[in-house]
Amino acid sequence: MIAALLFAAACVPATAATFTIRDHDSAGLIAAIRAAEATREPDRIELAPGGLYLVRHPDADSAGLGLPLIRGALTIVGNGAEIRRYSDAGFALIGVAHTGKLALENLGLAEAARGSLINRGVLHLDRVRITDNLADGANAIVINYGTLRGWDCDISHNAVLSAKRDAGIVLNFGRLELTRTRLAGNTVTGRRSSVLTASAMLNLGEIALRDVAIEDNSALAEPNDTSSAYAVVNVGNGSLRSERVTLLGNWPEEANRLAALDVEAVN
């Protein structure tokens, strides 16, 4: 299968291609991404229903990522599958360049070590589960510099460890829209008064939230830090629009309301 994918990449077909990847064929997934990157048309990768794809090494050509950087247009249909880091090396799973357009459908992303997703282009998430990831030495699990739209997603049980810079589970510098999405059970540790910290979302761009649940997230402070922490923090020129958003069970208690810098209350 890998040889066929490499042949497809060499031929650079003019029409869109679909690659079907069998369960546990992580090498085939990586080869398919490379083949798709070599085409001029939007391509599609279909993963095995309920499959598991272990990423054991960082990608040689994409610093800090497990999978090749997305520079073109690609859809990955997970069919309930999961892409999981299985390595002692620290890396994020997926990155989208400023020229890239990536759609992920019905897919799990788990156990990345330096955050999970880094988007500088256009990223669409449809029924994507981002769970059990760490940001150790990084400042977020999901970082968005471009345009990110998510529907029916679950961003839960992730942790940013010993944050030394402004940090959040989701860190937004661009345009972010989330609908029918849950952020729950996430933790940011090492919170200090010298950095801005959000246990769920830190926004320096534009955010629109609709039917979003933000529950049971926590920002754990250093022992002598008495500063406030919030689940959602809106900074500087950042703007936040919201509709039917709930904050419940976040810690500390003041995390269940928006910080004074936020421009719109959440009910």
C-alpha positions as semicolon CSV with decimal commas, in nm:
position;residue;x (nm);y (nm);z (nm)
1;M;0,000;0,000;0,000
2;I;0,279;0,243;0,088
3;A;0,447;0,188;-0,251
4;A;0,117;0,263;-0,427
5;L;0,072;0,581;-0,226
6;L;0,423;0,698;-0,308
7;F;0,359;0,622;-0,676
8;A;0,042;0,832;-0,655
9;A;0,242;1,116;-0,505
10;A;0,499;1,096;-0,784
11;C;0,229;1,107;-1,053
12;V;0,061;1,419;-0,905
13;P;-0,290;1,341;-1,032
14;A;-0,496;1,634;-1,153
15;T;-0,817;1,504;-0,993
16;A;-0,898;1,456;-0,626
17;A;-0,794;1,122;-0,477
18;T;-0,934;0,910;-0,193
19;F;-0,700;0,697;0,016
20;T;-0,841;0,415;0,232
21;I;-0,615;0,321;0,524
22;R;-0,648;-0,011;0,703
23;D;-0,658;-0,035;1,083
24;H;-0,324;0,015;1,262
25;D;-0,150;0,119;0,939
26;S;0,011;0,435;1,072
27;A;0,279;0,426;0,805
28;G;0,005;0,411;0,542
29;L;-0,165;0,714;0,699
30;I;0,157;0,915;0,688
31;A;0,225;0,807;0,329
32;A;-0,130;0,904;0,231
33;I;-0,087;1,252;0,379
34;R;0,237;1,294;0,184
35;A;0,067;1,175;-0,134
36;A;-0,223;1,415;-0,078
37;E;0,020;1,700;-0,021
38;A;0,171;1,631;-0,363
39;T;-0,159;1,679;-0,547
40;R;-0,317;2,005;-0,658
41;E;-0,674;1,903;-0,571
42;P;-0,853;1,850;-0,237
43;D;-0,798;1,488;-0,134
44;R;-0,967;1,258;0,115
45;I;-0,834;0,997;0,358
46;E;-1,071;0,734;0,499
47;L;-0,965;0,558;0,820
48;A;-1,090;0,219;0,935
49;P;-1,410;0,225;1,145
50;G;-1,303;0,235;1,511
51;G;-0,938;0,202;1,406
52;L;-0,626;0,296;1,601
53;Y;-0,325;0,472;1,450
54;L;-0,019;0,500;1,673
55;V;0,234;0,774;1,601
56;R;0,569;0,654;1,733
57;H;0,810;0,918;1,600
58;P;0,801;1,289;1,519
59;D;0,777;1,364;1,149
60;A;1,123;1,421;1,002
61;D;1,010;1,716;0,788
62;S;0,765;1,883;1,029
63;A;0,938;2,006;1,343
64;G;0,739;1,931;1,657
65;L;0,463;1,734;1,481
66;G;0,381;1,366;1,462
67;L;0,213;1,381;1,119
68;P;0,326;1,574;0,811
69;L;0,236;1,943;0,810
70;I;-0,080;2,013;0,607
71;R;-0,006;2,273;0,339
72;G;-0,279;2,184;0,086
73;A;-0,645;2,082;0,106
74;L;-0,731;1,755;0,280
75;T;-1,022;1,582;0,455
76;I;-0,956;1,300;0,701
77;V;-1,267;1,093;0,774
78;G;-1,205;0,905;1,096
79;N;-1,513;0,680;1,110
80;G;-1,467;0,675;1,487
81;A;-1,093;0,601;1,470
82;E;-0,825;0,751;1,694
83;I;-0,479;0,890;1,619
84;R;-0,263;0,852;1,928
85;R;0,096;0,940;2,014
86;Y;0,279;0,629;2,138
87;S;0,631;0,755;2,201
88;D;0,874;0,890;2,457
89;A;0,939;1,184;2,223
90;G;0,738;1,500;2,278
91;F;0,537;1,633;1,985
92;A;0,196;1,764;1,881
93;L;-0,010;1,548;1,647
94;I;-0,134;1,775;1,367
95;G;-0,031;2,111;1,225
96;V;-0,191;2,319;0,949
97;A;0,023;2,574;0,763
98;H;-0,112;2,915;0,661
99;T;-0,180;2,774;0,312
100;G;-0,348;2,462;0,447
101;K;-0,716;2,363;0,461
102;L;-0,791;2,059;0,675
103;A;-1,122;1,899;0,771
104;L;-1,131;1,628;1,040
105;E;-1,448;1,421;1,078
106;N;-1,545;1,175;1,353
107;L;-1,190;1,133;1,478
108;G;-1,008;1,112;1,812
109;L;-0,674;1,277;1,891
110;A;-0,504;1,155;2,207
111;E;-0,189;1,156;2,419
112;A;0,008;1,423;2,233
113;A;0,280;1,575;2,450
114;R;0,322;1,933;2,324
115;G;-0,039;2,015;2,259
116;S;-0,249;1,835;2,002
117;L;-0,342;2,078;1,721
118;I;-0,166;2,387;1,581
119;N;-0,361;2,572;1,312
120;R;-0,235;2,860;1,098
121;G;-0,470;2,801;0,804
122;V;-0,832;2,682;0,788
123;L;-0,934;2,394;1,013
124;H;-1,280;2,235;1,037
125;L;-1,355;1,990;1,319
126;D;-1,669;1,779;1,298
127;R;-1,726;1,535;1,587
128;V;-1,360;1,546;1,688
129;R;-1,253;1,421;2,031
130;I;-0,939;1,583;2,174
131;T;-0,868;1,394;2,495
132;D;-0,586;1,293;2,728
133;N;-0,330;1,524;2,569
134;L;-0,052;1,714;2,747
135;A;0,120;2,043;2,677
136;D;0,452;1,999;2,856
137;G;0,670;2,295;2,765
138;A;0,393;2,428;2,538
139;N;0,114;2,668;2,634
140;A;-0,203;2,509;2,494
141;I;-0,363;2,189;2,369
142;V;-0,523;2,362;2,069
143;I;-0,357;2,676;1,927
144;N;-0,535;2,869;1,654
145;Y;-0,375;3,148;1,451
146;G;-0,605;3,111;1,150
147;T;-0,970;3,011;1,115
148;L;-1,103;2,719;1,317
149;R;-1,463;2,599;1,317
150;G;-1,580;2,309;1,532
151;W;-1,914;2,127;1,564
152;D;-2,012;1,857;1,813
153;C;-1,659;1,829;1,951
154;D;-1,526;1,715;2,288
155;I;-1,209;1,873;2,434
156;S;-1,171;1,694;2,765
157;H;-0,923;1,563;3,022
158;N;-0,623;1,745;2,880
159;A;-0,351;1,922;3,080
160;V;-0,112;2,213;3,031
161;L;0,177;2,149;3,270
162;S;0,373;2,419;3,455
163;A;0,264;2,703;3,231
164;K;0,535;2,969;3,210
165;R;0,367;3,179;2,940
166;D;0,010;3,293;2,880
167;A;-0,176;2,963;2,858
168;G;-0,508;2,790;2,813
169;I;-0,643;2,458;2,695
170;V;-0,755;2,644;2,382
171;L;-0,545;2,948;2,286
172;N;-0,692;3,164;2,010
173;F;-0,519;3,438;1,814
174;G;-0,739;3,412;1,504
175;R;-1,104;3,338;1,436
176;L;-1,263;3,055;1,633
177;E;-1,621;2,926;1,617
178;L;-1,746;2,640;1,834
179;T;-2,097;2,494;1,824
180;R;-2,242;2,214;2,038
181;T;-1,901;2,155;2,193
182;R;-1,788;2,050;2,540
183;L;-1,470;2,150;2,725
184;A;-1,453;1,948;3,045
185;G;-1,212;1,811;3,303
186;N;-0,911;2,003;3,171
187;T;-0,629;2,131;3,393
188;V;-0,368;2,405;3,373
189;T;-0,094;2,381;3,638
190;G;0,169;2,626;3,756
191;R;-0,060;2,929;3,728
192;R;0,111;3,251;3,840
193;S;0,005;3,614;3,860
194;S;0,276;3,705;3,605
195;V;0,101;3,515;3,323
196;L;-0,253;3,509;3,187
197;T;-0,413;3,171;3,238
198;A;-0,748;3,024;3,139
199;S;-0,851;2,676;3,244
200;A;-1,052;2,641;2,921
201;M;-1,007;2,921;2,665
202;L;-0,766;3,216;2,637
203;N;-0,871;3,452;2,358
204;L;-0,670;3,723;2,183
205;G;-0,872;3,706;1,860
206;E;-1,238;3,651;1,774
207;I;-1,448;3,378;1,932
208;A;-1,809;3,283;1,869
209;L;-1,962;3,016;2,095
210;R;-2,303;2,855;2,061
211;D;-2,439;2,573;2,277
212;V;-2,103;2,520;2,447
213;A;-2,057;2,355;2,788
214;I;-1,749;2,451;2,992
215;E;-1,740;2,222;3,295
216;D;-1,508;2,098;3,570
217;N;-1,192;2,265;3,440
218;S;-0,925;2,388;3,681
219;A;-0,628;2,622;3,692
220;L;-0,397;2,513;3,972
221;A;-0,181;2,789;4,117
222;E;0,163;2,784;4,267
223;P;0,135;2,766;4,649
224;N;0,182;3,139;4,715
225;D;-0,027;3,266;4,425
226;T;-0,361;3,417;4,521
227;S;-0,448;3,564;4,180
228;S;-0,781;3,491;4,017
229;A;-0,828;3,241;3,737
230;Y;-1,114;3,204;3,496
231;A;-1,234;2,935;3,259
232;V;-1,260;3,183;2,971
233;V;-1,034;3,489;2,948
234;N;-1,068;3,755;2,679
235;V;-0,757;3,969;2,638
236;G;-0,678;4,304;2,475
237;N;-0,869;4,351;2,149
238;G;-1,015;4,002;2,165
239;S;-1,390;3,974;2,107
240;L;-1,630;3,712;2,235
241;R;-1,986;3,639;2,116
242;S;-2,187;3,373;2,290
243;E;-2,526;3,205;2,288
244;R;-2,642;2,936;2,531
245;V;-2,304;2,883;2,693
246;T;-2,280;2,731;3,042
247;L;-1,997;2,740;3,294
248;L;-2,034;2,486;3,574
249;G;-1,808;2,326;3,832
250;N;-1,489;2,500;3,721
251;W;-1,223;2,567;3,985
252;P;-1,151;2,802;4,153
253;E;-1,505;2,928;4,206
254;E;-1,450;3,256;4,022
255;A;-1,382;3,049;3,709
256;N;-1,758;3,009;3,671
257;R;-1,797;3,365;3,550
258;L;-1,612;3,565;3,289
259;A;-1,321;3,790;3,377
260;A;-1,373;4,166;3,379
261;L;-1,188;4,197;3,047
262;D;-1,450;3,992;2,872
263;V;-1,686;4,199;2,661
264;E;-1,998;3,986;2,690
265;A;-2,153;3,792;2,973
266;V;-2,234;3,427;2,937
267;N;-2,563;3,299;3,079
